[in-house]
Amino acid sequence: MPKQSLIPLPSLSSKPKSSSSNLGHRKIEKGMFISEVLGSSIPQPVGERMFSAFDTGTNGYLLYKDFIIALAIIAHGSPEEKSLLVFDIYDVQRKGFVEKSDMLPIFQEDVIYGSAGKGKETKEDLLNKCFETADKDRDGKLSYDELREWAIENKNLTSLTQWIFEEKQNDAQHGK
């Protein structure tokens, strides 16, 4: 399945229908997003990558509409939508694929060893194992499909994927 754009939806590029609503024009600056929205629970490099994934205009701030859509995806998105978000976080340069160098900063800060259960493996070893497993065509790059499959199967390896793929208690209780 080809990667589709996660956040740039047609409705985001249109002006608000009502002049009384300026929600689409309000902004969240990068520093505020990282410190106030994410707080200290998310490592700095992961927070910066999340900000970049949500910053659809690549202008250094988030429009509230983009931010709300991203939060809705995290809270109630399908596995496919969440996979798109994970891909966008790793593919910060928007190349359409992910290389080891794209994933390494997050792996260095965010791998959870206890959940990996791998003993004395380094974070680089785990990243190499990720590519050995996920890179089906052996081109040194992960396509969206390759990363999606790996992220869903290994969602407990990083706090990022745990957080994004976490099933909410209300969703589980309501059969979602």
N, C-alpha and C positions, 0 to 999 in steps of 0.2 A: 504494500500500500504506500503510495507516495506521501511524503510529509505535506501536510496542509498548514497554513498559517494558523497560529493559535489565537492571538488576540486581535489582529487587524481585521475586524469585521466591518462590513459595509456601514452599519449604523454608527460606528465609531468615527468615521470620517465625515459624516454629515453633521450639519449644524443642528442644535436643539430646535425642535419644532415650536416651542414656546419661548418667546423672548424673556419671560419671567424666570425661566430655569437656566441658571448658569452652571449647573453641575458639571457639564462637559468641559468647562473652561477653568475649573479650579485645579490647582496643581499640588503635588506632593514632591518636595525636593528630595534628592538622594539621601542626604544626611538624616533628614527626618524619617524617611522610610526605614533606613537601617536601624537607627537608634530607637525610634518611638514605636514603629509598627512591628519590627522583628525583635527588637530588644537584644539582650545578651545571650539568648538561647540559641541563636543561629551564628555560626562562625562568620567573621567579616568577609572572607572571600566568597562564601556561599550567599551572603546577603547582597554583595555587589553583583553577583551573577543573577540573582533573582531580580534585582532592580533592573538590570540590563534587559532581561527577558520581558519584563513588564513595560519597559520604556519603548513603546512601539514607534514613537517618533524620533528615537535616538537623539533627543534634545536635552537630556540631563534632568528631566522631571517626568512625573507620571500625571497624566490626566486622571481625575477621579474616576471617570468612566472605565478607563483601562484597569485601574486598580480594583474597582469593584468586580469587574469581570474576572480578573485573575483570582481574587478571593473566592468568588462563587465557584470557580473551577476547582480550587483546592478543597473547598468545603463540600461541594456536591457534584463535582464533575464525574463523568464516566472514566473508566480506566483509560480509554483512548484519549480523552481530553487531558487527563493528568500526565499521560505519556508525552503528549505534545509539549506540555509545560516543562517536564524534565529535559526533553530534547532541546528546547529553547534556552534553558538554563545552561546546559553544556555547550550549545552551539552559539556562544555569545557573539561571534563575528558573523553570524548568519550566512555560513558557507553552504549549508544544506547537508553537512556531514560533521562528524565529531572525530577528532584525533586524540591520541593519548595526552598531548600537550593541553588540550581543552579540558580534559577531565582531571589531570594531575592536581591543579590547585584545590579542587574540591576534595579529592581523595586525601591529600595531605592534611586537610583540616577536619574532615568529616567522616572518615571511615570509623565504624564502630566495631572494634575488635571482638568484643564479646559475642555479638550477633554473627560475626563472620565465622567464629569458631575455628580459626586457622592456626592457632598456636603462635609460632615465631615468624610468620610471614610478615614482610614489610608491606607498607601501603603500596609501594611500587610493584611488589609481587602480586598483590591483589588486583591492581590495575592491569598488569600483564595478563593475568588469568582471565580478567574480564574480556580483554581483546581476543585471547585464544578461544574463548567460548563464544563470544558474540559476533566476531568478525567472520561471517560465513564465507565471504568471497576472498578473504585474505588480502585485502588491498590496503590495510593499515588504517582504514577509516570505518566508522560505524555509521551506517545509514540510519534513517529514522526507524525503520522496521527492526533493524538489528539492535539498536539501543532500547527500543520499546520492549522487545522480548526479554532482554537482559534485565532491564530495570524492574519489570514486573516480577520476574523470577528471583531477583536479589533485592527486593525492596527493604530488607532489614539490614543491608550493608552500610548505609549512610543515614544520618538523621534527616537529610533532605528527602530521600525517597520514603523513609518511614513516615515523615510528616505529610508528604503529598499523597501517598497511597493509603494512609491510615483510614480505617473504616470507623466512621463516627458511631457512637453508641446508638444514637437516634436512628441512623440509617439501618443499622443491624436489627434494631427492634421493629422497624417498619418494613423489613424485607427488601431494602434497597441494596 
